[in-house]
Amino acid sequence: MLKTTLFSLTTFTLAATLLVPSPAAAQSSSANPSASPAPRQPVPSASSTTPSRSAGKTSTSLWTDADYKLGAGDKLRVDVYRNEQLSQSVQIRPDGKITLPLINDVPAAGKTPSELKDALTTQFKEYVNNPVVTVIVQDAVSAQISIIGEVRSPGPQVMNGSLTVLQALAKAGGLGEFANKSKIHILRHNGSRTESVDYDYKRTLNGEAEDVYLQPGDTIVVP
């Protein structure tokens, strides 16, 4: 009977020990009532952390670009691929034409280099199988602007590429001592009319306004 009682007490004590949580476990449970793990935060992608950049480009187009109209006096190089006899260096005459072997006189003034290339390709097809023609402007004599008024070296300037007002004034030696910087303007031919375009010299020089690109035939007036 005594053995049976001792066995029952030992079994009860062991069961109570297993059911009662340890102090450390009780403390952890009270500190974190919800034992579910914290959700993982998404890692930012490279595109969301790297600022996008857009680099502005300033136009420095050459005279071989499609926007240039050929004129009298311009010197051209016409190359016909693998045909040295037809490839020539020519100058546009005052009548606006050039002369090439086989096709003789070809109107060139008023065309872009690309338009002239297409016209020459069409005419050479009568004599050459699948001609490949290239037109390069070597000297744009007809593309001139003029500067008059209070600059150190007034007169015409040949445009050998894209040219802004500030660049043209610099080539003219800069403004004269008595130049009126607030009254500078550009005279530009628009068909039968001549337009006057105001030019803000001070704001452009300080980088507060965009410079103005000149067109062949423009005249900068510096009072």
C-alpha positions in Angstrom: 0.0 0.0 0.0 2.8 2.4 0.9 4.6 1.6 -2.4 1.4 2.3 -4.4 1.0 5.7 -2.7 4.7 6.7 -3.3 4.4 5.8 -7.0 1.3 7.9 -7.4 2.9 10.9 -5.8 6.0 10.6 -8.0 3.8 10.3 -11.2 1.8 13.4 -10.2 5.0 15.5 -9.5 6.5 14.5 -12.9 3.3 15.4 -14.7 3.1 18.8 -12.9 6.7 19.5 -13.8 6.1 18.9 -17.5 2.9 21.0 -17.6 4.4 24.1 -15.8 6.5 26.3 -18.2 10.0 27.3 -17.3 10.5 30.9 -16.1 12.5 31.8 -19.3 9.7 30.5 -21.5 7.1 32.3 -19.5 9.0 35.6 -19.8 9.5 35.2 -23.5 5.8 34.4 -23.9 4.7 37.5 -22.0 7.1 39.8 -23.9 5.9 38.6 -27.3 2.2 37.7 -27.2 2.1 37.0 -30.9 4.9 34.6 -31.7 4.5 34.9 -35.5 7.7 36.0 -37.3 7.9 39.5 -38.7 7.2 39.7 -42.4 10.3 40.2 -44.7 10.6 43.6 -46.2 11.1 43.7 -50.0 14.6 44.7 -51.1 14.4 47.9 -53.3 15.4 47.4 -56.9 18.3 49.2 -58.5 15.9 51.2 -60.6 14.1 52.6 -57.6 17.2 53.7 -55.8 19.2 55.1 -58.8 18.0 58.5 -60.0 17.3 58.7 -63.7 19.5 61.0 -65.8 18.6 62.7 -69.0 21.6 64.3 -70.7 20.6 67.2 -72.9 22.5 67.5 -76.2 23.4 70.7 -77.9 23.0 70.5 -81.7 26.3 70.6 -83.5 25.0 69.3 -86.8 27.4 69.5 -89.7 26.5 71.0 -93.1 26.1 67.4 -94.5 22.9 67.1 -92.5 19.5 67.1 -94.2 18.5 70.6 -93.0 21.2 72.4 -95.1 20.2 73.9 -98.4 23.0 74.0 -101.0 23.8 77.3 -102.7 26.0 78.8 -105.3 29.7 78.7 -104.4 29.4 75.6 -102.3 32.2 73.1 -102.9 31.1 69.4 -103.0 32.7 66.0 -103.2 30.6 63.6 -105.2 31.7 60.0 -104.9 30.4 57.0 -106.9 31.4 53.8 -105.2 34.1 51.9 -107.1 34.1 54.4 -110.0 36.9 56.9 -109.9 36.0 58.4 -113.2 32.6 59.5 -112.1 33.8 60.7 -108.7 34.5 64.4 -108.8 35.1 67.5 -106.6 32.8 70.2 -108.0 31.6 73.7 -107.1 28.0 74.9 -107.6 28.0 77.6 -110.2 26.1 80.9 -110.0 23.3 79.3 -112.1 22.9 76.7 -109.3 24.2 73.7 -111.3 27.1 71.3 -111.2 28.6 69.3 -114.1 29.5 65.6 -113.8 30.6 63.0 -116.4 27.8 61.3 -118.4 24.9 63.2 -116.8 26.3 66.7 -117.6 24.5 69.6 -115.9 22.5 68.8 -112.7 20.6 71.4 -110.6 22.1 71.5 -107.1 21.2 74.8 -105.5 18.2 74.7 -103.2 18.6 70.9 -102.6 19.8 69.3 -99.4 22.9 67.0 -99.8 20.5 64.0 -99.4 18.2 65.3 -102.1 21.1 65.8 -104.5 22.4 62.3 -103.8 19.0 60.8 -104.7 18.9 62.9 -107.9 22.4 61.8 -108.9 21.7 58.2 -108.1 18.6 58.2 -110.3 20.5 59.7 -113.3 23.6 57.5 -112.9 21.3 54.4 -113.0 21.2 54.9 -116.8 24.9 54.2 -117.0 25.9 52.3 -113.9 24.5 49.2 -112.4 23.2 50.0 -108.8 25.2 53.1 -108.3 26.1 54.1 -104.7 26.5 57.9 -104.5 27.8 60.0 -101.7 27.6 63.8 -101.5 29.8 65.7 -99.0 29.8 69.4 -98.5 33.5 70.4 -98.3 33.1 74.2 -98.1 29.7 75.9 -97.4 30.6 79.2 -99.1 26.9 80.1 -99.6 26.1 79.8 -95.9 27.1 83.2 -94.6 25.8 85.5 -91.9 26.7 89.2 -91.4 27.4 91.3 -88.3 27.0 95.1 -88.4 27.3 97.8 -85.8 29.3 98.0 -82.6 31.6 95.0 -82.8 35.4 95.0 -83.3 35.4 93.2 -86.6 32.1 93.6 -88.4 31.4 92.0 -91.7 30.3 88.6 -93.2 31.2 85.2 -91.7 31.1 81.9 -93.5 29.2 79.2 -91.5 31.3 76.1 -91.3 28.8 74.4 -89.1 26.1 75.3 -86.6 26.7 78.8 -85.3 25.1 80.7 -82.4 24.9 84.4 -81.9 27.4 84.4 -79.0 29.8 82.3 -81.2 29.4 84.8 -84.1 30.0 87.8 -81.8 33.1 86.1 -80.4 34.4 85.5 -84.0 33.8 89.2 -84.6 36.1 90.1 -81.7 33.4 90.8 -79.2 31.2 93.9 -78.6 32.5 97.4 -79.0 32.9 99.8 -76.1 29.7 101.7 -76.9 27.5 98.7 -77.9 23.9 98.7 -76.6 23.6 95.2 -75.2 19.9 95.4 -74.7 19.1 96.3 -78.3 20.8 93.6 -80.2 18.6 91.9 -82.7 18.7 89.5 -85.7 17.3 90.3 -89.2 16.1 87.1 -90.8 14.6 86.6 -94.2 11.4 84.6 -94.3 10.4 84.4 -97.9 9.6 87.9 -99.2 9.5 89.3 -95.6 12.3 90.3 -93.2 11.7 89.5 -89.6 13.5 91.2 -86.6 14.3 88.7 -83.8 15.2 90.3 -80.4 18.2 88.9 -78.7 18.7 89.0 -74.9 22.5 89.3 -74.7 22.9 89.6 -70.9 20.6 86.7 -70.0 22.2 84.4 -72.7 25.7 85.3 -71.5 24.7 84.5 -67.9 23.2 81.2 -68.9 19.7 82.2 -68.1 18.4 82.0 -71.7 19.2 79.6 -74.5 21.4 80.9 -77.3 20.0 81.4 -80.8 21.2 79.3 -83.7 21.8 81.4 -86.8 20.5 80.6 -90.3 22.3 81.3 -93.5 21.5 84.9 -94.6 20.9 86.2 -91.0 22.3 89.6 -90.0 23.2 90.4 -86.4 22.7 94.1 -85.7 24.6 95.6 -82.7 23.5 99.2 -82.2 
